[in-house]
Amino acid sequence: MSKIDTAVLKNYLTGLQDRITQTMAELDGKEFATDSWSKPEDAKLKGDGRSRILEGGNILERGGVGFSHVRGDSMPPSATAHRPELAGRSFEAMGVSLVFHPRNPHIPTVHMNVRCFIAQAEGKDPVWWFGGGMDLTPYYGDAADCKHFHIACKNALDPFNKELHPKFKKWCDDYFYLKHRDEPRGIGGIFYDDFSELGFEKSFEMTRSVGDAFLDAYIPIVKKHMNDPYTEAQREFQAFRRGRYVEFNLVFDRGTLFGLQSGGRTESILMSMPPIVRWGYDWKPAEDSPEARLYSEFLKPKDWINT
Protein backbone atom coordinates (compact mmCIF):
# COMPACT_ATOMS: atom_id res chain seq x y z
CA MET A 1 0.00 0.00 0.00
CA SER A 2 1.16 3.54 -0.74
CA LYS A 3 2.01 5.99 2.05
CA ILE A 4 1.57 9.77 2.00
CA ASP A 5 4.18 11.93 3.74
CA THR A 6 1.99 14.34 5.68
CA ALA A 7 5.04 16.19 7.04
CA VAL A 8 5.71 17.60 3.56
CA LEU A 9 2.10 18.82 3.33
CA LYS A 10 2.29 20.41 6.77
CA ASN A 11 5.59 22.19 6.07
CA TYR A 12 4.21 23.78 2.91
CA LEU A 13 0.92 24.86 4.51
CA THR A 14 2.44 26.40 7.64
CA GLY A 15 5.02 28.16 5.46
CA LEU A 16 2.24 29.56 3.27
CA GLN A 17 0.45 30.85 6.36
CA ASP A 18 3.67 32.53 7.50
CA ARG A 19 4.29 34.21 4.13
CA ILE A 20 0.77 35.56 3.76
CA THR A 21 0.47 36.92 7.30
CA GLN A 22 3.93 38.51 7.18
CA THR A 23 3.20 40.25 3.87
CA MET A 24 -0.22 41.49 4.97
CA ALA A 25 1.06 42.64 8.39
CA GLU A 26 3.84 44.69 6.77
CA LEU A 27 1.28 46.40 4.53
CA ASP A 28 -1.27 46.93 7.31
CA GLY A 29 1.17 48.12 9.94
CA LYS A 30 -0.32 45.85 12.60
CA GLU A 31 0.76 42.31 13.48
CA PHE A 32 -1.41 39.21 13.44
CA ALA A 33 -2.02 37.59 16.83
CA THR A 34 -1.22 33.88 16.96
CA ASP A 35 -3.51 31.41 18.67
CA SER A 36 -2.19 27.83 18.68
CA TRP A 37 -4.67 25.18 19.70
CA SER A 38 -4.97 21.42 20.07
CA LYS A 39 -7.71 18.94 20.70
CA PRO A 40 -7.32 16.30 23.44
CA GLU A 41 -6.87 12.71 22.30
CA ASP A 42 -10.26 11.72 23.71
CA ALA A 43 -12.08 14.41 21.70
CA LYS A 44 -14.36 13.56 18.81
CA LEU A 45 -11.95 15.35 16.48
CA LYS A 46 -8.24 15.13 17.29
CA GLY A 47 -5.54 17.39 16.00
CA ASP A 48 -4.06 20.84 16.26
CA GLY A 49 -3.83 24.12 14.45
CA ARG A 50 -2.63 27.68 14.43
CA SER A 51 -4.99 30.60 13.94
CA ARG A 52 -3.61 33.98 12.95
CA ILE A 53 -6.01 36.88 13.44
CA LEU A 54 -5.73 40.64 12.86
CA GLU A 55 -8.55 42.84 14.14
CA GLY A 56 -8.82 46.59 14.13
CA GLY A 57 -5.96 47.07 11.71
CA ASN A 58 -5.21 50.05 9.50
CA ILE A 59 -6.33 48.15 6.39
CA LEU A 60 -7.97 44.99 7.71
CA GLU A 61 -10.98 45.44 9.92
CA ARG A 62 -10.69 41.72 10.41
CA GLY A 63 -8.46 39.14 8.78
CA GLY A 64 -7.93 35.50 9.66
CA VAL A 65 -5.47 32.96 8.29
CA GLY A 66 -5.91 29.53 9.82
CA PHE A 67 -3.91 26.33 9.59
CA SER A 68 -5.52 23.14 10.86
CA HIS A 69 -4.50 19.49 10.94
CA VAL A 70 -7.27 17.28 12.25
CA ARG A 71 -7.96 13.55 12.47
CA GLY A 72 -11.08 11.55 13.14
CA ASP A 73 -12.26 7.95 13.32
CA SER A 74 -15.08 8.45 10.82
CA MET A 75 -15.92 11.00 8.13
CA PRO A 76 -18.61 13.56 9.05
CA PRO A 77 -21.85 13.74 7.01
CA SER A 78 -20.76 16.89 5.12
CA ALA A 79 -17.79 14.95 3.68
CA THR A 80 -19.58 11.71 2.84
CA ALA A 81 -22.77 13.20 1.36
CA HIS A 82 -21.24 13.16 -2.14
CA ARG A 83 -18.82 10.25 -1.45
CA PRO A 84 -20.90 7.64 0.44
CA GLU A 85 -18.31 4.92 -0.17
CA LEU A 86 -16.02 6.69 2.31
CA ALA A 87 -18.44 6.37 5.22
CA GLY A 88 -16.77 4.66 8.17
CA ARG A 89 -13.20 5.43 7.09
CA SER A 90 -10.85 7.29 9.39
CA PHE A 91 -9.65 10.57 7.99
CA GLU A 92 -6.98 13.22 8.16
CA ALA A 93 -7.56 16.76 6.91
CA MET A 94 -5.02 19.53 6.60
CA GLY A 95 -5.27 22.99 5.12
CA VAL A 96 -4.90 26.74 5.20
CA SER A 97 -7.96 28.96 4.91
CA LEU A 98 -8.15 32.74 4.99
CA VAL A 99 -10.66 35.55 4.74
CA PHE A 100 -9.67 39.24 4.74
CA HIS A 101 -12.36 41.85 5.48
CA PRO A 102 -10.83 45.29 4.76
CA ARG A 103 -12.13 48.44 6.43
CA ASN A 104 -12.20 50.49 3.20
CA PRO A 105 -15.28 49.46 1.14
CA HIS A 106 -13.31 50.03 -2.08
CA ILE A 107 -11.05 47.07 -1.20
CA PRO A 108 -12.81 43.75 -1.84
CA THR A 109 -13.14 40.98 0.69
CA VAL A 110 -11.13 37.95 -0.35
CA HIS A 111 -11.16 34.24 0.49
CA MET A 112 -8.51 31.61 -0.23
CA ASN A 113 -8.25 27.98 0.79
CA VAL A 114 -5.95 25.05 0.01
CA ARG A 115 -6.41 21.68 1.66
CA CYS A 116 -5.86 17.93 1.47
CA PHE A 117 -8.08 15.10 2.70
CA ILE A 118 -6.83 11.57 3.30
CA ALA A 119 -9.37 8.83 4.11
CA GLN A 120 -8.10 5.44 5.24
CA ALA A 121 -9.37 1.97 6.04
CA GLU A 122 -7.42 -1.05 7.23
CA GLY A 123 -6.07 -3.18 4.39
CA LYS A 124 -6.85 -0.59 1.71
CA ASP A 125 -4.89 2.13 -0.06
CA PRO A 126 -5.63 5.62 1.24
CA VAL A 127 -8.10 7.70 -0.71
CA TRP A 128 -6.90 11.27 -1.00
CA TRP A 129 -7.86 14.47 -2.74
CA PHE A 130 -6.96 18.13 -2.84
CA GLY A 131 -9.25 21.12 -2.85
CA GLY A 132 -8.99 24.86 -2.79
CA GLY A 133 -9.23 28.08 -4.71
CA MET A 134 -9.75 31.78 -4.16
CA ASP A 135 -12.56 34.23 -4.84
CA LEU A 136 -13.07 37.98 -4.70
CA THR A 137 -16.06 39.82 -3.21
CA PRO A 138 -16.08 43.53 -4.11
CA TYR A 139 -18.50 46.10 -2.72
CA TYR A 140 -17.77 48.69 -5.41
CA GLY A 141 -16.92 47.19 -8.76
CA ASP A 142 -13.64 47.78 -10.60
CA ALA A 143 -13.31 45.86 -13.87
CA ALA A 144 -9.50 46.11 -13.86
CA ASP A 145 -9.38 44.48 -10.41
CA CYS A 146 -11.62 41.66 -11.60
CA LYS A 147 -9.45 41.07 -14.66
CA HIS A 148 -6.22 41.10 -12.65
CA PHE A 149 -7.56 38.62 -10.11
CA HIS A 150 -8.80 36.17 -12.74
CA ILE A 151 -5.54 36.38 -14.73
CA ALA A 152 -3.60 35.46 -11.58
CA CYS A 153 -5.87 32.44 -11.09
CA LYS A 154 -5.44 31.38 -14.71
CA ASN A 155 -1.67 31.72 -14.55
CA ALA A 156 -1.56 29.43 -11.52
CA LEU A 157 -3.38 26.63 -13.36
CA ASP A 158 -2.29 26.85 -17.01
CA PRO A 159 1.10 25.09 -16.53
CA PHE A 160 -0.77 21.95 -15.46
CA ASN A 161 -3.58 21.88 -18.02
CA LYS A 162 -5.13 24.80 -19.87
CA GLU A 163 -8.57 23.20 -19.45
CA LEU A 164 -8.41 23.53 -15.67
CA HIS A 165 -9.01 27.29 -15.42
CA PRO A 166 -12.33 27.42 -17.31
CA LYS A 167 -13.48 24.32 -15.42
CA PHE A 168 -12.51 25.69 -11.99
CA LYS A 169 -13.82 29.16 -12.81
CA LYS A 170 -17.27 27.76 -13.61
CA TRP A 171 -17.10 25.59 -10.49
CA CYS A 172 -16.41 28.74 -8.46
CA ASP A 173 -19.29 30.64 -10.09
CA ASP A 174 -21.64 27.74 -9.35
CA TYR A 175 -20.39 27.08 -5.81
CA PHE A 176 -20.29 30.62 -4.38
CA TYR A 177 -23.92 31.23 -5.24
CA LEU A 178 -26.65 32.10 -2.76
CA LYS A 179 -29.55 30.02 -4.02
CA HIS A 180 -32.07 31.63 -1.67
CA ARG A 181 -31.03 35.09 -2.94
CA ASP A 182 -30.53 34.06 -6.56
CA GLU A 183 -27.25 35.97 -6.68
CA PRO A 184 -23.50 35.27 -6.64
CA ARG A 185 -21.47 36.05 -3.53
CA GLY A 186 -18.91 38.00 -5.56
CA ILE A 187 -17.11 38.02 -8.91
CA GLY A 188 -15.67 34.53 -8.50
CA GLY A 189 -12.20 33.18 -9.10
CA ILE A 190 -11.45 29.47 -9.00
CA PHE A 191 -12.70 26.58 -6.89
CA TYR A 192 -12.02 22.85 -6.97
CA ASP A 193 -12.56 19.87 -4.70
CA ASP A 194 -12.04 16.10 -4.71
CA PHE A 195 -9.12 16.65 -7.11
CA SER A 196 -6.73 13.76 -7.73
CA GLU A 197 -6.58 13.36 -11.51
CA LEU A 198 -2.94 14.45 -11.88
CA GLY A 199 -1.63 11.93 -9.35
CA PHE A 200 -0.52 12.90 -5.85
CA GLU A 201 2.71 14.77 -6.64
CA LYS A 202 1.31 16.83 -9.53
CA SER A 203 -2.00 17.49 -7.76
CA PHE A 204 -0.04 18.75 -4.75
CA GLU A 205 2.14 20.87 -7.04
CA MET A 206 -0.95 22.41 -8.63
CA THR A 207 -2.40 23.18 -5.19
CA ARG A 208 0.88 24.82 -4.17
CA SER A 209 0.68 26.94 -7.32
CA VAL A 210 -2.79 28.14 -6.30
CA GLY A 211 -1.67 28.96 -2.76
CA ASP A 212 1.46 30.73 -3.99
CA ALA A 213 -0.59 32.85 -6.43
CA PHE A 214 -2.72 34.45 -3.73
CA LEU A 215 -0.46 37.37 -2.83
CA ASP A 216 0.07 38.30 -6.48
CA ALA A 217 -3.69 38.16 -7.03
CA TYR A 218 -4.75 40.27 -4.06
CA ILE A 219 -2.02 42.58 -2.76
CA PRO A 220 -1.93 44.85 -5.87
CA ILE A 221 -5.68 45.42 -5.46
CA VAL A 222 -5.20 46.36 -1.80
CA LYS A 223 -2.40 48.80 -2.64
CA LYS A 224 -4.50 50.37 -5.40
CA HIS A 225 -7.45 51.19 -3.11
CA MET A 226 -6.06 51.41 0.43
CA ASN A 227 -6.07 55.22 0.37
CA ASP A 228 -9.36 55.69 -1.51
CA PRO A 229 -11.74 58.07 0.34
CA TYR A 230 -15.12 56.66 1.37
CA THR A 231 -18.32 57.79 3.05
CA GLU A 232 -20.34 56.43 5.93
CA ALA A 233 -23.07 55.48 3.43
CA GLN A 234 -20.54 53.36 1.56
CA ARG A 235 -19.56 51.68 4.82
CA GLU A 236 -23.23 50.90 5.43
CA PHE A 237 -23.50 49.28 2.01
CA GLN A 238 -20.35 47.26 2.73
CA ALA A 239 -21.95 46.02 5.98
CA PHE A 240 -25.14 45.11 4.11
CA ARG A 241 -23.22 43.11 1.49
CA ARG A 242 -21.20 41.42 4.23
CA GLY A 243 -24.49 39.95 5.38
CA ARG A 244 -24.55 37.91 2.18
CA TYR A 245 -21.10 36.60 3.07
CA VAL A 246 -22.35 35.43 6.46
CA GLU A 247 -25.40 33.77 4.90
CA PHE A 248 -23.28 31.80 2.45
CA ASN A 249 -20.76 30.62 5.04
CA LEU A 250 -23.39 29.42 7.49
CA VAL A 251 -25.82 27.88 4.99
CA PHE A 252 -23.73 26.48 2.14
CA ASP A 253 -19.98 26.44 2.77
CA ARG A 254 -18.68 22.86 2.96
CA GLY A 255 -15.61 23.82 4.98
CA THR A 256 -17.65 25.57 7.66
CA LEU A 257 -20.15 22.72 7.84
CA PHE A 258 -17.36 20.10 7.97
CA GLY A 259 -15.63 21.89 10.81
CA LEU A 260 -18.77 22.36 12.90
CA GLN A 261 -20.13 18.85 12.27
CA SER A 262 -16.82 17.16 13.06
CA GLY A 263 -16.34 18.99 16.35
CA GLY A 264 -13.66 21.43 15.21
CA ARG A 265 -12.62 24.53 17.12
CA THR A 266 -15.52 26.96 16.73
CA GLU A 267 -13.54 30.20 17.08
CA SER A 268 -11.14 29.15 14.33
CA ILE A 269 -13.93 27.96 12.04
CA LEU A 270 -15.91 31.19 12.40
CA MET A 271 -13.02 33.67 12.26
CA SER A 272 -14.00 34.17 8.60
CA MET A 273 -17.02 36.18 9.77
CA PRO A 274 -16.91 39.97 9.30
CA PRO A 275 -16.90 42.08 12.49
CA ILE A 276 -19.66 44.52 11.42
CA VAL A 277 -22.69 43.34 9.43
CA ARG A 278 -26.18 44.66 8.78
CA TRP A 279 -29.37 43.41 7.17
CA GLY A 280 -32.00 45.67 5.66
CA TYR A 281 -35.49 44.32 5.09
CA ASP A 282 -36.07 44.06 1.32
CA TRP A 283 -33.52 46.84 0.79
CA LYS A 284 -32.76 47.90 -2.80
CA PRO A 285 -30.03 50.30 -4.03
CA ALA A 286 -30.94 53.55 -5.74
CA GLU A 287 -31.32 53.26 -9.50
CA ASP A 288 -28.12 53.89 -11.52
CA SER A 289 -26.06 54.22 -8.34
CA PRO A 290 -22.62 52.59 -7.87
CA GLU A 291 -24.34 50.17 -5.50
CA ALA A 292 -26.89 49.22 -8.18
CA ARG A 293 -24.10 48.73 -10.71
CA LEU A 294 -22.53 46.13 -8.43
CA TYR A 295 -25.60 43.98 -9.10
CA SER A 296 -26.13 44.84 -12.76
CA GLU A 297 -22.51 44.78 -13.96
CA PHE A 298 -20.42 42.75 -11.52
CA LEU A 299 -22.53 40.12 -9.76
CA LYS A 300 -23.00 38.22 -12.99
CA PRO A 301 -20.65 35.42 -14.09
CA LYS A 302 -18.62 36.55 -17.09
CA ASP A 303 -15.30 36.10 -18.83
CA TRP A 304 -13.42 38.83 -16.96
CA ILE A 305 -10.10 38.15 -18.63
CA ASN A 306 -11.45 38.97 -22.10
CA THR A 307 -13.92 41.67 -21.01
Phi, psi and omega in degrees: 000146181282156179231138181256130180277096183288341179295324178294317177300313184296319180298319179294313186294317178292325176295321177297316177301317179299313183296317182293314183292323178295315180297315183290323179295320179297323180286320183286324184091003177228141183279154170282138170279146181249130179233100177271140184219161176209152178259139178295155184297339179267006179283160178300320178241120181264162175135192184207171180191179181217113179261133175244126186226136175234119179235143178068034180279179178285328177249311182271121171288323171204134176217134179229135175231110186247138168249134176222146176223103187237156180223147178211162182278341178209147182290138177287162183303326182296334181270334184260356182301321180256359177223067186298338181291348180267357180302134179092346178283148168286161184214160175224132181227136184218137180186170172240133179224138180220151168219129176246122176251096180290157177285316183287122183292350177275351173262126181290153164289147180223148177229140174216145181208135169225137188204163175223136175247139175228119180248133187229152173215145184301132178081005181232153174295146176296147172256126185228159171199158176250155175211166177159200180135184176209151180212154187244136181234088180281158174255328175232119190290143174219109186299324180295322176297315181299316180296314180302314182297315181290326176296319178298320177295316180297316181297331179288332186260329187304324179298342183262324177180121184292350177275349183290318185299309178299326179293313183285331176295314179296320179301319179295314179301320181286322186286310183275063184229126179272099185298322182287343177258344184057048178207150176290158176286327181201214181258012172081202186162242174222151177209139175209156180209164178052038186265123179213004192291344179267004189082163189299308186298313182288324177295321177293320178298319179296318179295322175298321179298321178295312179299318182291337182280349188300311184298320177295330181284324191253319187301318177301328178291318178299311182299326181294325189246357189297338179251012178295135175289153178211162182252168177294326177296323177291324175296323179295320177294321176302315180295323178296314180291331175298333177300325177295324179298315179298314181302315181297312184298323183275335184261321191241332192294123183294323180295317178296314181296318178301312182298316182289320181290330183268004176083028179290176183283115190300315182301320181288323180293320186263011178288354176284350183286140178289152184283331181232123184220151174216153174237137176241130185294115177052038182285140178229140177288157178295144183301137178065016178275163174303326178293320178293325180291336174302317181285316188281331186246336188245322181275053177216123180304132179205168177277089185292329183296323183256014179270000000 
